[in-house]
Amino acid sequence: MGERALSFGAVAAAYERFRPGYPDRLVDEIEAYAARPVRTALEIGAGTGKATRVLAARGVAVTATDPDAAMLAELRRHVPGTVTTVHASFEELPIDRTHDLVLAAAALHWTRPTGRWPRVAALLAPGGVLASCGGPVELADPDVDAVVRATRGTLLPDDGIAAPDGTPPDSALQWPGTELVASPLFTDVRQLRIVRRLTLSADDYVGHLTTISAYRQLPAADLATVLERIRAVLPAEVTLDADLVLHLARSVRT
């Protein structure tokens, strides 16, 4: 777990306010795929509990984990008291019990590649389900996007968004599906897209940018300059493409 992955705690309240939540359809798809009751779930990198609360609302007993204490503190303000929280990275979690579901919502790419899949498999009950979802939040209007990118200039030439295994963004099968289909520990790998369109005020969009790790890594003065420049070129409201790519896989252990 690198420094970049641990950069969110300083903006935990902003993360909660500006990051989009998860739709009920996320749990609908997981439950339909599982084809059996999902009673317990381990969530990796739960953050402020955006996905946690959707699962918990279905009566799932969720153990929400995160390596950042500030993020977990924010989570506890917003999720039911039935949720168990564990302050630990994925790699630090004890493998002392198994779960019907292991969920990673915009978090799996922060885990270390070495030993990732054997550890996930060990945390799943026989036939248990891994669900991983995520995707970039992008300006829908290409003209606005081009202006924003030009405005960022050399201070932030890109968003730092790339698949951990280098899979091209236009590939039919995206990561982590590319690795799951090659793993002997999982079967029935599926990929589907959940369409999300968001409309934010210009101020809220800038607030959202403060929670993006590529922006968080900028020196404070550069960050302030970039955000000020972007705000100056935005329309009053922006529309965002925020589709979720959901990967589902089943443990082969019986």
Phi, psi and omega in degrees: 000108185276175181300323181297321180292337182259019185270000188271336185302327181293342180235036184301317180295321177292321177302313179296320184286319192256338179285138180292151175278189182245140183283158176302332182300332178303312180288325176305313182292320179296314182293321179295320179293317182299323179058025174198163184301135173257100185262328182230144180218141171252123179254126180269130177058055187291341180061230180268009173090026180300314178276330182306313186292332178289319176295312183298327180296340177270005180086011178281135175280105187259133167255109184263123182242148176198144179280354185250117183296324180294322177295317179294324178298320177292320178304315184297339178284344191236349183249160179299153179293350178285346180281131175268134179248144179227121179274094181192152171283166178303318183291339181269350185294133176289142176262074183244358174200164183243167187224154176292330185219137165246122183243135172230111180255107183053041185221338188297329182291347177276350180278156181286137181298320184295119177078007184301308188286320173300325179291316176300313182299322180291337180272354181260142171292160176308127182074008181292166189248134167260131174233127178229129180223156178170181180158155181290150172256112190234151175295128184285328181277114183298330179290317177296318180299317181296320179295317180297316180297319178294324181293323179295326177056217184284347179293327179210082186292335178211172183272357181071022182266116178205146178294138181303330181259008177081011178300129180298147183296340180263008178291143181299318178254123182262163172290142008270004178304324180301325179273326182295320181293337180269353183271133176285356184272350184226156179220172175053049181287130179229151177228132176215163184244133174251114185284131174227132172236129184238145172240123181235151169292160179302319180295319180291326177295317177297321175300320177300319181299329180293347180260000181272132189300324180299322177287321182298336182278350179287148170303150187306318182293319179293321179299314180299319180294314180299314182295321179295318179296316181296314181302325184291337183255001183275147168289175183300324177228152176232147174256137184241139167272119184225044181298144174260128171262117184255128173249135179233141177208156184242138177296136179279349182292132182239000000 
